[in-house]
Amino acid sequence: MNTLLRPAVSLFVLLSVITGLLYPAAVTGVAQLAFPAAARGSLILKDGKPVGSELIGQNFTEPKYFWGRPSATSPQPYNARASSGSNQGPLNPALADAVKGRVEALRAADPGNGRPVPIDLVTASASGLDPHISPAAADYQAERVARARKFDASRVRQLVAQHTEGRDLGIFGEPRVNVLKLNLALDAQAR
C-alpha cells in the first residue's frame, strides 16, 4: 500500500503546483505583458480614479445621459457577479411584456420621438452586461440628450460619431458605441 500511496501523493502535489501555481502565474504574466489594459480590467479612469470598465455596462437613467442596453442581472442591473441573460425566448409572454414596458419608458422619456425604437434598447444581451449600443440606438437618443443638456443636436451626434467603434479587424462584429465613454465625453463638454 505504501508503495502506491507515495507516488500518488507525489504526483498530486506536483500537478497541483504546476496547474495551481505555475500555469496561472505564467498566463497572468503573459497577459500583463501582451495585453496590459485588458489584463487589468480595461478600466476607464477619470481624474486618475476608475469610473468603470470598457467591458461592463452601467445603469444610466438620467435624461442627460445615453442609456445602454437593458440588463438582465440581479439583484441590480449590470451586476458583474451575476452575469446572465433572462433566458426568455421570443415566444415567452414575459419577454414581450418586458419589451413593451421598455418601449413605453423610452417613448415617455422622449414623447416627440416617433421613430422605431432600436431593438438593442429594449432587449438585454446574453451576458446582461453589454457596455455598447448600436449607432442607431445612440442616434435615437441624441435629441433627448441634447435637449436635457441644452446642446445643439448636431454637437451630440458629432460626439456619437467620434465614439463609434468599427468592426473588429474590419470584418468581425458590428459598429458600436461604448455608452460610458460617450457619457464621459458629454460630461467633459459640459465643463
HELIX and SHEET records of a PDB file:
HELIX    1   1 ASN A    2  VAL A   17  1                                  16    
HELIX    2   2 ILE A   18  LEU A   22  3                                   5    
HELIX    3   3 TYR A   23  ALA A   34  1                                  12    
HELIX    4   4 PRO A   36  ALA A   39  1                                   4    
HELIX    5   5 ALA A   80  ALA A   82  5                                   3    
HELIX    6   6 PRO A   93  ALA A  109  1                                  17    
HELIX    7   7 ILE A  119  LEU A  121  5                                   3    
HELIX    8   8 PRO A  135  ARG A  149  1                                  15    
HELIX    9   9 ALA A  153  GLN A  162  1                                  10    
HELIX   10  10 VAL A  179  ALA A  190  1                                  12    
SHEET    1   A 2 LEU A  43  LYS A  46  0                                        
SHEET    2   A 2 LYS A  49  SER A  53 -1                                        
SHEET    1   B 3 HIS A 132  ILE A 133  0                                        
SHEET    2   B 3 ARG A 176  ASN A 178 -1                                        
SHEET    3   B 3 THR A 164  GLU A 165 -1                                        
END                                                                             
